[in-house]
Amino acid sequence: MADIETDPQIAEGTPAEEAPVDVDMDAGEGEGEGGAGQEETGLPEIEPEEEKRVTFLDYLKSPIIAIEVGTGEDQTILHAHQDMLIKSPYFAEKCAEFSEGEKNRRIYLPHDDLTATGSVLEYLYNNEYFPRRVSPGHKSSEVEADPSIPFPDNEGESLLRHARVYTLADKFRLPALKSLAHSKISKTQSNAKGEIAYARFVYKETSAEDKTIRKPVAAFWAQRSHVLRHQAEEEFRTMCLEFPQFGFDVLTIVLDNKEKTGAPRGEPSVSVPASGRKRARVSQG
């Protein structure tokens, strides 16, 4: 048999049953109630609080905020419930400035578009805005027609409506609304003049770092400029002179593509990087 190591204290004559043992004086407390080894914290058990369900009625009970949009004769006052507005971090910060019990609660938006602001408020209440997607919840869904837009849409109003919502969504820090507006842009039909109006807005109102909306504009014109510029040649020329970055971006995509495809000098490129649009727009004449 293997040798068994002997406890020095036992070896020196200390009886095994009298060997020093560390005893937890509290270990036996409560054994009669909870059984041996059950720990007692001395604190009452706390039931986890159930998260209170917020209803639409709760939103409607919140204070009414007056939103002044525009200035002078063009100023319009809109109203919305505070608890709806604070879904936006921008509005949440503004509402945090109101004192408790303050009745005259106002937010000023002197430089923002009225229709786009209305669309943002519609989104905060309904998670959608007009014109809506035909199949809600599907980014690839077509967008319903807007009878208020003239035909042909030479001013690009159908595109500008969503572009203005996009820029406001960026200001109000609503990324889901930005994504929604951008998806609607990709499904909106227009013609050459409308496309130029839209491109002008994008290059004027968005930052150069915003590739999400700028790159598709440049790619769209790089792919179709040899056709569309003849339908709006003067507008295209003015756009390139007014926003040299636009002309440079379009030319860069065309030249980069020629290098990739090896197209001979002077011949049009066959393949152009995707513009980000789900399908080509139908010309409105």
C-alpha positions, 0 to 999 in steps of 0.5 A: 500500500502507498504511504499515507501522509500523516497530519503533523498535529495528529502525529504529535498526539493530538486526537483526531476527533480533537483536531483544530477545525475552522468552524463557521459559527453561522453555518448552522443557522437556519438549517431547520428551516432551509436545510443544511448549507442554505445561505441566508442573505438577511435581505428580502427577495426582490421580485423583478419589476415588470416593464410598464407597457406604453400605450398610444394613449400614454403618448397622447397624454404627454404635453403638446409642443408647438413647432414653428417652421419657417420665418415671416409670412412662410412661418407655420406652426405645427403641433405634436405630443412630446413623447412622440417627439422625443423618439428623436434625440434632437427633439429629446434634447430640445424638450429636456430644456423645458421646465417642469409644468411649462405650458408654452413649449416651443421648438423653432425650425426657421430653416427647415422645409415645411412638407419634409418636417410634416413627413418626419412628424408623420413618421414619428407617429406611424413609422411611415410617411406619404407617399407610402410603400405599397407593401409595408415592411419591404424595402424593395416595395414600390411607392404609391403614386402622389397625385400632387406631383405634376407630369412630367416632373421636370422640377424633380419634386418626386425625388426632392420630397424624399431627399428633403426627408433624408436630410431632416432625418439626418439632422434629427438623428433618425437613421431608420427614417434616413434608410426609408427615405433613401429606399423611396428615392431608389423607387421614384421615377423621374426624367433628365431635368428632374434628375438634375434638380435632384442632383443639385439638391444632393450636392448642395444640401449634403456633406461630401462625406455622405457617400450613401446618397451622393455616390448613387447620384454620380453613378446614375449620371455616369451610366446614363449621361450620354443619353440624359445630357441631350435631354437636359444639356443646358441643365447638365452643363450648369450643374457641372459648373455650379458643382465641380465636384459633381462633374469630377465624381461622374468623370471619375466613375467613367474613367475608373470603369474604362480602366477596369474594362479596358475599353478603347479610348473614345468608346463608351463604357459598357459596364458602370458601377451600380447606382444603388437604384433597384431599377432604371427609372422610366423617362417621363419625356 
